[in-house]
Amino acid sequence: MMDNGKRCYIVDTEGQYYKINEKGSLVVASGTEDDTTFLLRDANLRIGTGRKARFYSVLEAYEIEQQVEETIDEEPVYDAFDYNTVDKPTMFDSLHNNWEDMLSNLCYMSDHMDEYQSNLNDMHSDIDKEICNIMHYLEFNELSDPDMIKASKMLQECRRHRHEIKDEMEKTALMKSIFLDSAFKIKVQQSLEFMEKMKTRQYTPRKLNELFQTQVSKATA
């Protein structure tokens, strides 16, 4: 049988690769680094023509290596998220959510809510004083129609601003009474710390350690 010099693998119907052991027998290889390549003529001689030959086949080594290289070199390309592919799309479906910033904002809110409520109380006190001043201005002065209109507009703006402040005070009081307690602050900080640790976590391979050793050596080179 003529041989063109090409190398090949011997595999069985289950996809297992074979090698030659110390006794010269054909045995299953323990891993890809343990595979044996054969000359085409030698591979056919090893398989033979008996009944067991139908359980084996020959694969050209160049084709296998080329397929592996092409698979590694190809970079995955993902299409933009299509909201039509889900039944109930949400604002988080883009997979680019900055959870760290969200948690940081929650931490800030928890740390400064008391300060904000104190500022709201000061704002409420100031607007009440302004309203009181306008009311006394209307009471103690004989105003012309233009001045009366001007004062009434000032009073209207102050009352509306006071209403906004009161609403904000009620909202912050509601949040603080329901969930902005010490337990909430601890949970948010723990979540933020865990996400920060995720950035430095390392994967421990179950098999094929040599793949990850190659990545580590490239990173440290």
Buried (B, 14 or more C-beta within 10 A) or exposed (E): EEEEEEBBBBBEEEEEBBBBEEEEEBEEBEEEEEBBBBBBBBBBEBBEEEEEEEEBBBBBBEEBEEEEEEEEEEEEEEEEEEEEEEEEEEEEBEEEEEEBEEBBEBBEBBEEBEEBBEEBEEBBEBBEEBBEEBEEBBEEEEBEEEEEEEBEEBBEEBEEBBEEBEEBBEEBBEBBEEEBEEEBBEBBBEBBEEEEEEEEEEEEEEEEEEEEEEEEEEEEE
